[in-house]
């Protein structure tokens, strides 16, 4: 049912670290509020899913790395979907990605968005 589905489209990546924590925070918060949350990663957002990379990205000097926010979202059962065209753009294979990521075609984003109550883009 669309009343409880939320999708967050993540396009921001390592070049914009200040934009990288909030989407995961919002995803975790929505999951805690019992929404069914999916994050769809495309463009440079897909790079955040590369093993080891998010540990080196800090939205705030002296703060937590993006990897902590990613783990919080995964622990909250947020679904992570990586656009296959975006992974190809960055030469990423499924083995390059963190655990818990499913690769899907770009058309999946449109199908999911249609079924969601809320869609946010970062």
N, C-alpha and C positions, 0 to 999 in steps of 0.2 A: 504494500500500500504506500502511495506517495507521501502520505502524511508523516511518515517517520523516516524518510530517506533524505540524506544530505550528501552532496558531492562537492568536493573541493578540487578544483583544477589547479595544479601546481606547475607554473611555467618558469618561476624564478629559480636561479641556481647559485652556484658558488660566487659568481661575480656580483651578486647583490645579497650579501650575508644578512643584512638587517631585515630582509623580507623572508628569510628562510625558517624562522622559528614559529612565528605566529600561526601559519596554516596548520602545523602539527598541534599546537596548543588548542586552536579552535576545534580541530578534529577530536582531540581527546576530551575536550569539554562537552562537545555534542554527544559523544559516545557515553559519557557519564550521565548525560541527560536522557539516555536510552534511545537516541537516534541511531539509525542504521547508517554508518558513515563509510563512504568510499573516497579515497584520494586517487585522482587520475593525474599521472605525471607525464608531461610532454615538454618539448623544447629543452631548455636547460634544467628544468626541474628534475628530469630523469637522472642527471648527474649526481644528485643528492642520494640516489639509491646505490651508487657504486660503493662496493665494500671499501671501508677505511676512509673514504673522502669526508663524510659528514663530521667525523671526529676532529677534523682540522678547520672547521668553519665555526666562527664565533660571531653571533649577531651583536654581541656587546663585549667590549674588551673586559677580560676578567670574569665573564659570565660563563654559562654552560654552553657546551658545543651543541650544534644542531643534532648530532647523534642522540643526545639525551631526549630531545623532543620527539625524535623519530621513534625511539624505543618506547616512550610513554604512549604514543599513538598505537603502536603495534600491541602493546600490553592491554590497551583498551579495546582491542579487536577491530580497529579500523582496517579496512581492506585497502591494500596498495596495488594499483594497476599501473603498469608502465606501457606507454604507447610504443609499439614495435617500430614505427617509423622514426621515433625519437631515439630509441636505443641504437638503431642503425646509423642515424646521423652522428652519434657519438661513438660508434664502433664498440658498443657494449653488447656482450652476450649474456644469456641467463646466468652463467657461472660468475659473471662480474658483479651481479647484483646481490644485495643483502637478502637474507632469508625472509620469506613472507611476501615477496613481490610476485605478482602474476603478470605476464606479458600479454597484451591484447592489442587488437587492431584499432585504428583510429575511429572507426565507425562505432565501436563500443561506447565511446564517450557520448555520442549523440543519443544512443539508446538509453544509457543510464541517466543522462540529464533529463530526458523526457519523463522518467519515472520518479524524479526527485521533487521534493517540496522546495528545497533550497539548493542553489548552486552558487558557490563562491569561487572567485578566481584570484590567484596571487601570481 
